[in-house]
Amino acid sequence: MDETRKAELILILISAIWGSTFPVMKLGIEDYPPITFVAFRFLIASLLMLIFLRKDIKTSQALPGLLVGLSLFLGFSFQVVGLKYTTSSNSAFITSLYMVFTPFVAILLLKTRVKLIDWVALGLALLGTYLISNVGNFNYGDMLTVLAALSFAFQIVLVEYFGNLGIGLAFWQVFWNSMFSLAYAAIFEGLPMPREGSTLFAIIYTAIMATAIAFAVQVKYQPKIDSHRAAIIYSAEPVFGHFFSFLILGEVLSWKGYIGALLILIAVWLEISRENLISD
């Protein structure tokens, strides 16, 4: 097997792991404070990343990392709290809206211009969200997940803005996310230790597999393939999210929900193809 094909298969595996976290987290926070869950997940992940990336971590990255980490904290907090009130399938598809929101957020920091294709993608995404949320019956969890997607869009733009600071920035964003989460959880949730097996498994699985290992593997193998192909592979995450939600939780969407999910995916694919379509 050549290196390119191997890298593609590994990135597909990463997308599958990320997709599987939606039902795993849903079960993990069923009887457990959601922000405390985020705190322990990212505390473990930051300790592991400190070991693996210690040669690349610099104090000059700490302040930019704080800004990126704040957006990451907001993203995961909105997402995990939203999971309390919506299905893991909805969470997976609505979270993927961050790809559609990113060009609009980039206006603020990167001084880029919004293209017609961005507006088309946004329109399709909003229509898809309307359909997947039971035709406008927008629940609290769906609303929080939209805010999560917007926060993740800010995180992506900030990473690009500070992109010349090196890979150590990845540690700092995860570290600050854990610090914000720990502070919030200690004040408002009491920071209880996990006791249920499902919660403990979810924390360990998402911290090690979906954060520390997935990130390390992504850094190693993504440069071996075209970034456009990598983005297409990552767009499979919500599909895997729904697949695992069906296997683990028995979740299914209504026919309107499946149309909405498809529209969201089309919007995401339009954004992935954005540069190629514009250049053509």
Backbone as CSV, one residue per row, in Angstrom:
resi,resn,N_x,N_y,N_z,CA_x,CA_y,CA_z,C_x,C_y,C_z
1,MET,0.849,-1.191,0.000,0.000,0.000,0.000,0.893,1.253,0.000
2,ASP,0.626,2.185,-0.949,1.450,3.393,-0.997,1.097,4.339,0.144
3,GLU,1.986,5.287,0.382,1.845,6.193,1.525,0.587,7.048,1.451
4,THR,0.226,7.492,0.229,-0.965,8.341,0.081,-2.224,7.587,0.468
5,ARG,-2.364,6.352,-0.049,-3.550,5.564,0.288,-3.588,5.237,1.781
6,LYS,-2.430,4.927,2.339,-2.359,4.647,3.775,-2.801,5.869,4.590
7,ALA,-2.332,7.053,4.192,-2.700,8.281,4.894,-4.199,8.531,4.796
8,GLU,-4.785,8.304,3.617,-6.228,8.508,3.440,-7.023,7.582,4.347
9,LEU,-6.616,6.316,4.422,-7.325,5.355,5.265,-7.213,5.735,6.741
10,ILE,-6.052,6.233,7.127,-5.858,6.637,8.522,-6.716,7.855,8.854
11,LEU,-6.814,8.811,7.928,-7.655,9.984,8.172,-9.137,9.599,8.205
12,ILE,-9.531,8.607,7.424,-10.907,8.101,7.503,-11.156,7.509,8.888
13,LEU,-10.153,6.801,9.408,-10.276,6.236,10.750,-10.414,7.342,11.799
14,ILE,-9.658,8.418,11.629,-9.765,9.547,12.553,-11.173,10.140,12.510
15,SER,-11.704,10.322,11.296,-13.064,10.854,11.160,-14.081,9.939,11.832
16,ALA,-13.859,8.618,11.703,-14.756,7.661,12.351,-14.669,7.776,13.870
17,ILE,-13.456,7.942,14.390,-13.280,8.101,15.837,-13.987,9.363,16.314
18,TRP,-13.783,10.467,15.594,-14.446,11.716,15.972,-15.966,11.577,15.908
19,GLY,-16.450,10.885,14.877,-17.890,10.681,14.769,-18.443,9.838,15.907
20,SER,-17.662,8.856,16.337,-18.126,7.967,17.411,-18.243,8.681,18.747
21,THR,-17.580,9.827,18.887,-17.612,10.517,20.185,-18.989,11.081,20.518
22,PHE,-19.826,11.321,19.508,-21.131,11.929,19.790,-22.014,11.017,20.647
23,PRO,-22.258,9.767,20.242,-23.053,8.909,21.133,-22.311,8.534,22.416
24,VAL,-20.980,8.415,22.343,-20.207,8.091,23.548,-20.350,9.209,24.578
25,MET,-20.230,10.465,24.128,-20.401,11.587,25.054,-21.838,11.680,25.546
26,LYS,-22.790,11.399,24.672,-24.204,11.438,25.059,-24.461,10.521,26.243
27,LEU,-23.902,9.310,26.191,-24.046,8.368,27.299,-23.234,8.813,28.510
28,GLY,-22.055,9.378,28.259,-21.162,9.759,29.341,-21.694,10.876,30.222
29,ILE,-22.482,11.776,29.628,-22.983,12.925,30.398,-24.442,12.755,30.820
30,GLU,-24.961,11.559,30.639,-26.373,11.325,30.957,-26.683,11.699,32.408
31,ASP,-25.818,11.297,33.333,-26.008,11.627,34.747,-24.745,12.270,35.307
32,TYR,-24.104,13.103,34.501,-22.841,13.691,34.919,-22.756,15.122,34.399
33,PRO,-22.218,16.050,35.192,-22.139,17.455,34.751,-21.321,17.605,33.471
34,PRO,-21.858,18.251,32.450,-21.210,18.286,31.136,-19.876,19.032,31.098
35,ILE,-19.777,20.170,31.791,-18.520,20.929,31.724,-17.427,20.214,32.513
36,THR,-17.786,19.520,33.572,-16.812,18.700,34.296,-16.272,17.613,33.382
37,PHE,-17.148,17.059,32.565,-16.718,16.064,31.570,-15.670,16.669,30.636
38,VAL,-15.961,17.865,30.115,-15.013,18.546,29.223,-13.699,18.804,29.947
39,ALA,-13.775,19.209,31.210,-12.574,19.532,31.979,-11.644,18.333,32.106
40,PHE,-12.189,17.189,32.510,-11.351,16.000,32.682,-10.844,15.474,31.338
41,ARG,-11.688,15.551,30.303,-11.244,15.108,28.985,-10.022,15.881,28.528
42,PHE,-10.079,17.187,28.623,-8.987,17.995,28.089,-7.808,18.115,29.051
43,LEU,-8.038,17.877,30.327,-6.918,17.825,31.258,-6.038,16.620,30.944
44,ILE,-6.663,15.469,30.745,-5.914,14.265,30.375,-5.214,14.465,29.038
45,ALA,-5.945,15.025,28.068,-5.370,15.238,26.738,-4.190,16.200,26.782
46,SER,-4.298,17.266,27.584,-3.207,18.242,27.652,-1.968,17.635,28.294
47,LEU,-2.133,16.759,29.283,-0.989,16.094,29.897,-0.286,15.180,28.893
48,LEU,-1.074,14.458,28.101,-0.489,13.591,27.081,0.229,14.406,26.011
49,MET,-0.394,15.505,25.588,0.222,16.344,24.563,1.474,17.039,25.085
50,LEU,1.499,17.338,26.373,2.700,17.916,26.977,3.876,16.954,26.846
51,ILE,3.600,15.678,26.988,4.649,14.662,26.849,5.110,14.561,25.398
52,PHE,4.159,14.486,24.468,4.491,14.249,23.067,5.046,15.486,22.361
53,LEU,4.593,16.675,22.778,4.971,17.897,22.067,5.897,18.800,22.879
54,ARG,6.488,18.289,23.935,7.249,19.133,24.859,8.376,19.911,24.175
55,LYS,8.956,19.366,23.108,10.043,20.054,22.413,9.544,21.225,21.566
56,ASP,8.251,21.223,21.272,7.688,22.258,20.397,6.920,23.331,21.170
57,ILE,6.783,23.152,22.477,5.981,24.083,23.283,6.845,25.253,23.742
58,LYS,6.361,26.476,23.460,7.094,27.695,23.829,6.174,28.632,24.611
59,THR,6.762,29.366,25.531,5.956,30.304,26.328,5.370,31.424,25.472
60,SER,6.003,31.740,24.347,5.491,32.788,23.457,4.159,32.395,22.818
61,GLN,3.845,31.097,22.862,2.588,30.613,22.290,1.446,30.656,23.307
62,ALA,1.759,30.956,24.565,0.770,30.827,25.635,-0.396,31.795,25.490
63,LEU,-0.106,33.077,25.228,-1.183,34.065,25.134,-2.061,33.840,23.906
64,PRO,-1.483,33.656,22.706,-2.343,33.303,21.570,-3.115,32.009,21.835
65,GLY,-2.448,31.057,22.490,-3.116,29.802,22.817,-4.302,30.001,23.737
66,LEU,-4.220,31.017,24.607,-5.336,31.327,25.496,-6.558,31.760,24.697
67,LEU,-6.346,32.603,23.686,-7.461,33.069,22.858,-8.085,31.913,22.076
68,VAL,-7.216,31.060,21.509,-7.727,29.907,20.766,-8.419,28.945,21.728
69,GLY,-7.807,28.755,22.900,-8.385,27.859,23.889,-9.732,28.323,24.395
70,LEU,-9.933,29.640,24.488,-11.227,30.178,24.913,-12.315,29.818,23.901
71,SER,-12.007,29.971,22.617,-12.992,29.616,21.590,-13.255,28.109,21.592
72,LEU,-12.200,27.330,21.863,-12.366,25.875,21.939,-13.216,25.499,23.149
73,PHE,-12.985,26.185,24.268,-13.783,25.948,25.473,-15.255,26.240,25.219
74,LEU,-15.540,27.377,24.578,-16.923,27.721,24.276,-17.541,26.689,23.329
75,GLY,-16.766,26.265,22.317,-17.271,25.297,21.360,-17.661,23.983,22.015
76,PHE,-16.749,23.421,22.806,-17.041,22.135,23.434,-18.078,22.256,24.547
77,SER,-18.095,23.382,25.230,-19.096,23.573,26.280,-20.498,23.634,25.685
78,PHE,-20.669,24.462,24.650,-21.972,24.524,23.981,-22.358,23.162,23.404
79,GLN,-21.381,22.474,22.820,-21.666,21.196,22.184,-22.103,20.139,23.206
80,VAL,-21.354,20.023,24.305,-21.634,18.966,25.277,-22.913,19.267,26.062
81,VAL,-23.119,20.525,26.440,-24.384,20.867,27.107,-25.550,20.656,26.144
82,GLY,-25.333,21.009,24.867,-26.371,20.793,23.869,-26.748,19.341,23.721
83,LEU,-25.776,18.438,23.919,-26.052,17.005,23.820,-27.041,16.531,24.875
84,LYS,-27.158,17.281,25.945,-28.134,16.937,26.983,-29.558,17.075,26.462
85,TYR,-29.747,17.934,25.462,-31.094,18.317,25.035,-31.415,17.966,23.587
86,THR,-30.462,17.424,22.862,-30.734,17.025,21.489,-30.130,15.653,21.243
87,THR,-30.381,15.096,20.080,-29.836,13.780,19.762,-28.369,13.908,19.347
88,SER,-27.634,12.820,19.476,-26.234,12.856,19.066,-26.109,12.990,17.553
89,SER,-27.102,12.490,16.796,-27.092,12.652,15.339,-27.248,14.120,14.959
90,ASN,-28.213,14.806,15.565,-28.375,16.233,15.318,-27.107,16.993,15.681
91,SER,-26.527,16.638,16.822,-25.307,17.301,17.269,-24.191,17.144,16.244
92,ALA,-24.057,15.949,15.680,-22.991,15.687,14.708,-23.170,16.530,13.454
93,PHE,-24.378,16.550,12.903,-24.603,17.294,11.661,-24.560,18.805,11.884
94,ILE,-25.165,19.283,12.963,-25.192,20.728,13.198,-23.798,21.242,13.537
95,THR,-23.003,20.446,14.261,-21.632,20.854,14.565,-20.828,21.101,13.293
96,SER,-21.094,20.313,12.246,-20.338,20.456,10.994,-20.586,21.791,10.311
97,LEU,-21.551,22.585,10.803,-21.795,23.912,10.236,-20.605,24.851,10.414
98,TYR,-19.650,24.475,11.280,-18.493,25.349,11.474,-17.768,25.609,10.158
99,MET,-17.802,24.638,9.236,-17.153,24.827,7.936,-17.844,25.914,7.135
100,VAL,-19.159,26.030,7.300,-19.936,27.032,6.571,-19.781,28.411,7.224
101,PHE,-19.668,28.432,8.549,-19.545,29.702,9.263,-18.154,30.324,9.131
102,THR,-17.137,29.497,8.893,-15.753,29.974,8.918,-15.478,31.154,7.985
103,PRO,-15.938,31.158,6.717,-15.651,32.309,5.846,-16.207,33.627,6.380
104,PHE,-17.342,33.564,7.081,-17.951,34.785,7.613,-17.194,35.283,8.851
105,VAL,-16.684,34.339,9.646,-15.872,34.721,10.800,-14.527,35.275,10.339
106,ALA,-14.007,34.727,9.236,-12.691,35.147,8.731,-12.674,36.616,8.328
107,ILE,-13.833,37.187,8.043,-13.904,38.603,7.694,-13.325,39.463,8.822
108,LEU,-13.574,39.050,10.063,-13.197,39.857,11.218,-11.687,39.907,11.435
109,LEU,-11.015,38.748,11.325,-9.595,38.687,11.656,-8.679,38.639,10.442
110,LEU,-9.119,37.953,9.399,-8.248,37.747,8.237,-8.524,38.718,7.105
111,LYS,-9.557,39.561,7.276,-9.907,40.574,6.273,-10.178,39.962,4.901
112,THR,-10.758,38.764,4.913,-11.091,38.116,3.652,-12.454,38.610,3.169
113,ARG,-12.809,38.218,1.956,-14.090,38.614,1.383,-14.983,37.392,1.235
114,VAL,-16.262,37.594,1.511,-17.230,36.518,1.354,-17.614,36.413,-0.120
115,LYS,-17.627,35.200,-0.633,-17.984,34.948,-2.023,-19.448,34.495,-2.133
116,LEU,-19.950,34.514,-3.345,-21.325,34.072,-3.590,-21.533,32.644,-3.103
117,ILE,-20.529,31.788,-3.330,-20.650,30.382,-2.939,-20.824,30.246,-1.428
118,ASP,-20.248,31.187,-0.663,-20.397,31.156,0.791,-21.841,31.409,1.192
119,TRP,-22.483,32.351,0.498,-23.889,32.649,0.795,-24.784,31.476,0.403
120,VAL,-24.473,30.843,-0.725,-25.245,29.668,-1.153,-25.113,28.549,-0.118
121,ALA,-23.875,28.297,0.323,-23.631,27.258,1.314,-24.351,27.574,2.622
122,LEU,-24.324,28.843,3.036,-24.998,29.244,4.264,-26.503,29.029,4.150
123,GLY,-27.080,29.404,3.007,-28.512,29.213,2.799,-28.904,27.742,2.873
124,LEU,-28.116,26.884,2.220,-28.398,25.451,2.259,-28.254,24.904,3.677
125,ALA,-27.227,25.381,4.373,-26.987,24.911,5.740,-28.132,25.302,6.669
126,LEU,-28.624,26.542,6.534,-29.732,26.995,7.386,-31.009,26.215,7.080
127,LEU,-31.251,25.962,5.794,-32.419,25.165,5.418,-32.277,23.742,5.962
128,GLY,-31.062,23.192,5.858,-30.825,21.853,6.382,-31.025,21.790,7.883
129,THR,-30.570,22.811,8.583,-30.739,22.859,10.032,-32.214,22.966,10.401
130,TYR,-32.964,23.750,9.620,-34.408,23.893,9.822,-35.107,22.537,9.704
131,LEU,-34.694,21.748,8.704,-35.331,20.449,8.475,-34.893,19.406,9.505
132,ILE,-33.608,19.415,9.852,-33.108,18.398,10.783,-33.607,18.645,12.197
133,SER,-33.974,19.894,12.494,-34.493,20.214,13.836,-36.019,20.104,13.857
134,ASN,-36.521,19.103,13.135,-37.957,18.816,13.116,-38.766,19.980,12.561
135,VAL,-38.302,20.483,11.413,-38.976,21.549,10.674,-39.247,22.772,11.543
136,GLY,-38.144,23.346,12.034,-38.257,24.602,12.758,-38.561,24.477,14.229
137,ASN,-38.818,23.251,14.691,-39.048,23.054,16.126,-37.690,23.013,16.830
138,PHE,-37.060,24.191,16.801,-35.660,24.316,17.199,-35.546,24.193,18.713
139,ASN,-35.002,23.072,19.196,-34.920,22.894,20.643,-33.658,23.546,21.204
140,TYR,-33.580,23.558,22.515,-32.478,24.221,23.222,-31.136,23.597,22.839
141,GLY,-31.123,22.275,22.721,-29.878,21.599,22.375,-29.387,21.947,20.988
142,ASP,-30.291,22.028,20.018,-29.911,22.407,18.656,-29.347,23.825,18.632
143,MET,-29.978,24.718,19.384,-29.520,26.106,19.424,-28.102,26.194,20.004
144,LEU,-27.858,25.476,21.095,-26.524,25.474,21.691,-25.495,24.882,20.734
145,THR,-25.899,23.890,19.965,-24.968,23.259,19.023,-24.620,24.196,17.880
146,VAL,-25.562,25.022,17.454,-25.249,26.053,16.460,-24.199,27.015,17.020
147,LEU,-24.366,27.404,18.294,-23.370,28.269,18.936,-22.020,27.561,19.033
148,ALA,-22.043,26.242,19.239,-20.804,25.467,19.261,-20.108,25.534,17.906
149,ALA,-20.886,25.358,16.831,-20.316,25.420,15.484,-19.709,26.792,15.213
150,LEU,-20.389,27.857,15.666,-19.869,29.209,15.486,-18.566,29.389,16.272
151,SER,-18.507,28.842,17.481,-17.287,28.930,18.291,-16.138,28.168,17.639
152,PHE,-16.428,27.005,17.067,-15.392,26.241,16.385,-14.892,26.980,15.141
153,ALA,-15.785,27.733,14.498,-15.369,28.543,13.356,-14.368,29.607,13.790
154,PHE,-14.627,30.238,14.930,-13.680,31.207,15.480,-12.350,30.533,15.797
155,GLN,-12.405,29.323,16.342,-11.184,28.597,16.677,-10.345,28.328,15.435
156,ILE,-10.993,27.939,14.351,-10.274,27.654,13.101,-9.611,28.910,12.563
157,VAL,-10.334,30.024,12.578,-9.786,31.279,12.070,-8.628,31.752,12.947
158,LEU,-8.760,31.596,14.249,-7.681,31.997,15.154,-6.433,31.139,14.956
159,VAL,-6.617,29.852,14.724,-5.474,28.974,14.445,-4.756,29.423,13.179
160,GLU,-5.534,29.801,12.164,-4.917,30.300,10.932,-4.210,31.631,11.180
161,TYR,-4.830,32.486,11.996,-4.265,33.803,12.293,-2.920,33.675,13.018
162,PHE,-2.840,32.703,13.931,-1.600,32.495,14.688,-0.795,31.316,14.134
163,GLY,-1.052,30.963,12.892,-0.487,29.751,12.320,1.030,29.687,12.266
164,ASN,1.700,30.833,12.302,3.157,30.842,12.213,3.847,30.580,13.551
165,LEU,3.079,30.308,14.590,3.667,30.123,15.920,4.111,28.683,16.186
166,GLY,3.777,27.761,15.301,4.236,26.388,15.450,3.212,25.458,16.077
167,ILE,3.544,24.178,16.044,2.608,23.137,16.476,2.368,23.160,17.980
168,GLY,3.280,23.783,18.736,3.087,23.885,20.174,1.821,24.628,20.548
169,LEU,1.304,25.440,19.615,0.052,26.155,19.856,-1.088,25.173,20.132
170,ALA,-0.990,23.987,19.528,-2.031,22.975,19.731,-2.120,22.576,21.198
171,PHE,-0.958,22.428,21.837,-0.967,22.102,23.271,-1.627,23.202,24.078
172,TRP,-1.244,24.457,23.794,-1.754,25.565,24.600,-3.264,25.709,24.488
173,GLN,-3.829,25.485,23.285,-5.278,25.621,23.164,-5.998,24.535,23.956
174,VAL,-5.436,23.323,23.952,-6.032,22.235,24.731,-5.845,22.486,26.224
175,PHE,-4.658,22.974,26.600,-4.376,23.273,28.014,-5.322,24.345,28.549
176,TRP,-5.452,25.471,27.816,-6.318,26.545,28.291,-7.784,26.113,28.301
177,ASN,-8.167,25.293,27.357,-9.522,24.747,27.369,-9.767,23.989,28.665
178,SER,-8.786,23.170,29.068,-8.935,22.408,30.313,-8.986,23.344,31.523
179,MET,-8.207,24.428,31.506,-8.201,25.358,32.634,-9.540,26.099,32.753
180,PHE,-10.051,26.594,31.626,-11.358,27.265,31.644,-12.449,26.306,32.123
181,SER,-12.392,25.067,31.618,-13.402,24.072,31.984,-13.322,23.711,33.452
182,LEU,-12.098,23.538,33.968,-11.915,23.205,35.379,-12.430,24.329,36.277
183,ALA,-12.140,25.572,35.892,-12.584,26.708,36.694,-14.112,26.790,36.724
184,TYR,-14.730,26.661,35.559,-16.186,26.727,35.487,-16.814,25.574,36.274
185,ALA,-16.286,24.368,36.054,-16.854,23.184,36.710,-16.700,23.256,38.218
186,ALA,-15.556,23.773,38.683,-15.328,23.874,40.125,-16.307,24.849,40.776
187,ILE,-16.634,25.928,40.075,-17.522,26.954,40.636,-18.990,26.554,40.535
188,PHE,-19.392,26.029,39.382,-20.813,25.835,39.124,-21.280,24.376,39.179
189,GLU,-20.346,23.416,39.090,-20.762,22.009,39.055,-20.160,21.175,40.185
190,GLY,-19.263,21.758,40.947,-18.688,21.029,42.068,-17.559,20.088,41.718
191,LEU,-17.284,19.893,40.430,-16.189,19.063,39.935,-16.200,17.660,40.553
192,PRO,-17.306,16.930,40.459,-17.342,15.576,41.036,-16.507,14.598,40.208
193,MET,-15.935,13.624,40.863,-15.183,12.585,40.163,-16.158,11.634,39.472
194,PRO,-15.820,11.162,38.283,-16.717,10.224,37.589,-16.780,8.881,38.300
195,ARG,-17.977,8.349,38.446,-18.164,7.060,39.120,-18.795,6.019,38.208
196,GLU,-19.680,6.478,37.320,-20.322,5.553,36.389,-19.306,5.072,35.349
197,GLY,-19.399,3.799,35.003,-18.478,3.232,34.016,-18.585,3.901,32.667
198,SER,-19.812,4.272,32.257,-20.009,4.903,30.957,-19.353,6.270,30.908
199,THR,-19.393,6.996,32.037,-18.780,8.325,32.098,-17.264,8.219,32.067
200,LEU,-16.721,7.309,32.866,-15.271,7.117,32.914,-14.739,6.687,31.555
201,PHE,-15.441,5.762,30.919,-15.022,5.304,29.591,-15.064,6.451,28.593
202,ALA,-16.134,7.249,28.632,-16.284,8.358,27.686,-15.168,9.381,27.848
203,ILE,-14.809,9.697,29.092,-13.737,10.663,29.341,-12.409,10.134,28.802
204,ILE,-12.079,8.876,29.143,-10.806,8.296,28.717,-10.754,8.140,27.203
205,TYR,-11.854,7.669,26.617,-11.893,7.442,25.165,-11.734,8.749,24.401
206,THR,-12.501,9.770,24.800,-12.425,11.045,24.067,-11.105,11.758,24.305
207,ALA,-10.536,11.610,25.506,-9.262,12.269,25.819,-8.103,11.633,25.067
208,ILE,-8.043,10.297,25.085,-6.895,9.598,24.497,-7.086,9.388,22.998
209,MET,-8.173,8.743,22.624,-8.364,8.371,21.220,-8.732,9.570,20.346
210,ALA,-9.729,10.363,20.807,-10.278,11.421,19.952,-9.529,12.735,20.055
211,THR,-8.650,12.869,21.034,-7.926,14.137,21.193,-6.425,13.940,21.032
212,ALA,-5.790,13.282,21.984,-4.325,13.168,21.968,-3.825,12.329,20.785
213,ILE,-4.315,11.090,20.668,-3.834,10.208,19.595,-4.303,10.697,18.234
214,ALA,-5.579,11.068,18.130,-6.100,11.523,16.839,-5.334,12.734,16.333
215,PHE,-5.019,13.658,17.239,-4.279,14.844,16.823,-2.874,14.475,16.358
216,ALA,-2.197,13.613,17.128,-0.831,13.221,16.770,-0.793,12.524,15.419
217,VAL,-1.746,11.627,15.194,-1.810,10.905,13.916,-2.156,11.863,12.782
218,GLN,-3.067,12.807,13.050,-3.442,13.801,12.042,-2.227,14.613,11.604
219,VAL,-1.440,15.062,12.574,-0.249,15.863,12.261,0.738,15.057,11.418
220,LYS,0.836,13.773,11.685,1.806,12.938,10.967,1.367,12.614,9.549
221,TYR,0.078,12.300,9.358,-0.359,11.756,8.079,-1.074,12.758,7.168
222,GLN,-1.673,13.816,7.717,-2.381,14.750,6.843,-1.471,15.401,5.803
223,PRO,-0.210,15.762,6.151,0.657,16.372,5.138,0.976,15.456,3.950
224,LYS,0.680,14.166,4.060,0.998,13.229,2.998,-0.034,13.233,1.882
225,ILE,-1.178,13.911,2.086,-2.187,13.988,1.039,-2.589,15.439,0.834
226,ASP,-3.273,15.698,-0.269,-3.739,17.041,-0.583,-4.739,17.512,0.474
227,SER,-4.610,18.775,0.887,-5.470,19.299,1.938,-6.950,19.259,1.550
228,HIS,-7.215,19.414,0.240,-8.591,19.365,-0.245,-9.186,17.977,-0.009
229,ARG,-8.409,16.931,-0.284,-8.887,15.560,-0.062,-9.050,15.297,1.435
230,ALA,-8.147,15.846,2.225,-8.256,15.676,3.680,-9.554,16.293,4.190
231,ALA,-9.900,17.480,3.693,-11.124,18.150,4.125,-12.362,17.332,3.759
232,ILE,-12.346,16.735,2.577,-13.469,15.897,2.159,-13.612,14.696,3.098
233,ILE,-12.479,14.096,3.463,-12.506,12.965,4.384,-13.070,13.390,5.743
234,TYR,-12.633,14.543,6.235,-13.109,15.013,7.536,-14.607,15.321,7.507
235,SER,-15.122,15.661,6.335,-16.550,15.972,6.245,-17.420,14.738,6.478
236,ALA,-16.796,13.558,6.506,-17.546,12.330,6.788,-17.847,12.174,8.273
237,GLU,-17.273,13.033,9.110,-17.456,12.913,10.564,-18.930,12.865,10.978
238,PRO,-19.805,13.784,10.490,-21.206,13.694,10.917,-21.897,12.433,10.426
239,VAL,-21.468,11.921,9.274,-22.049,10.667,8.771,-21.682,9.527,9.721
240,PHE,-20.413,9.475,10.107,-20.010,8.481,11.101,-20.742,8.714,12.421
241,GLY,-20.943,10.002,12.766,-21.652,10.318,13.994,-23.047,9.724,14.002
242,HIS,-23.758,9.864,12.881,-25.101,9.297,12.803,-25.060,7.774,12.780
243,PHE,-24.078,7.213,12.068,-23.948,5.754,11.988,-23.756,5.153,13.385
244,PHE,-22.828,5.714,14.156,-22.577,5.192,15.499,-23.736,5.504,16.455
245,SER,-24.418,6.609,16.214,-25.592,6.927,17.031,-26.697,5.898,16.806
246,PHE,-26.808,5.426,15.569,-27.777,4.372,15.257,-27.370,3.054,15.908
247,LEU,-26.075,2.710,15.795,-25.606,1.443,16.358,-25.688,1.420,17.879
248,ILE,-25.282,2.516,18.512,-25.169,2.540,19.974,-26.474,2.943,20.655
249,LEU,-27.161,3.935,20.071,-28.349,4.490,20.723,-29.648,4.175,19.983
250,GLY,-29.529,3.615,18.782,-30.723,3.319,18.000,-31.388,4.543,17.413
251,GLU,-30.628,5.632,17.238,-31.197,6.877,16.718,-31.440,6.796,15.208
252,VAL,-32.561,7.331,14.787,-32.845,7.506,13.359,-33.433,8.901,13.178
253,LEU,-33.280,9.445,11.970,-33.868,10.738,11.649,-35.180,10.528,10.907
254,SER,-36.019,11.550,10.903,-37.207,11.517,10.053,-36.757,11.712,8.605
255,TRP,-37.666,11.512,7.661,-37.272,11.690,6.259,-36.879,13.140,5.995
256,LYS,-37.551,14.077,6.674,-37.164,15.478,6.535,-35.797,15.710,7.176
257,GLY,-35.537,15.004,8.263,-34.241,15.121,8.903,-33.106,14.645,8.006
258,TYR,-33.348,13.559,7.269,-32.310,13.057,6.357,-32.080,14.033,5.203
259,ILE,-33.149,14.661,4.726,-32.978,15.687,3.691,-32.173,16.856,4.257
260,GLY,-32.493,17.259,5.490,-31.752,18.336,6.127,-30.286,17.994,6.305
261,ALA,-30.014,16.757,6.724,-28.630,16.315,6.893,-27.889,16.360,5.560
262,LEU,-28.564,15.944,4.480,-27.943,15.971,3.158,-27.646,17.407,2.730
263,LEU,-28.571,18.326,2.991,-28.347,19.730,2.631,-27.158,20.315,3.399
264,ILE,-27.037,19.943,4.673,-25.893,20.408,5.462,-24.594,19.876,4.864
265,LEU,-24.590,18.600,4.478,-23.387,18.016,3.879,-23.051,18.689,2.551
266,ILE,-24.065,18.984,1.749,-23.824,19.677,0.471,-23.218,21.052,0.726
267,ALA,-23.742,21.753,1.745,-23.192,23.067,2.104,-21.734,22.941,2.516
268,VAL,-21.418,21.921,3.302,-20.036,21.690,3.737,-19.148,21.388,2.533
269,TRP,-19.625,20.547,1.627,-18.834,20.194,0.442,-18.622,21.397,-0.467
270,LEU,-19.613,22.279,-0.537,-19.438,23.504,-1.311,-18.301,24.344,-0.736
271,GLU,-18.259,24.443,0.591,-17.188,25.212,1.222,-15.823,24.554,1.025
272,ILE,-15.805,23.218,1.068,-14.552,22.500,0.840,-14.042,22.759,-0.574
273,SER,-14.985,22.823,-1.530,-14.622,23.028,-2.937,-14.484,24.496,-3.292
274,ARG,-14.614,25.371,-2.331,-14.686,26.813,-2.539,-13.548,27.349,-3.398
275,GLU,-12.324,27.078,-2.993,-11.175,27.642,-3.686,-11.074,27.108,-5.113
276,ASN,-11.342,25.801,-5.280,-11.269,25.222,-6.620,-12.344,25.815,-7.539
277,LEU,-13.556,25.990,-6.984,-14.637,26.540,-7.800,-14.358,27.980,-8.189
278,ILE,-13.778,28.754,-7.259,-13.486,30.146,-7.542,-12.397,30.269,-8.590
279,SER,-11.360,29.440,-8.444,-10.234,29.509,-9.391,-10.638,29.052,-10.774
280,ASP,-11.601,28.108,-10.841,-12.074,27.646,-12.134,-12.871,28.743,-12.846
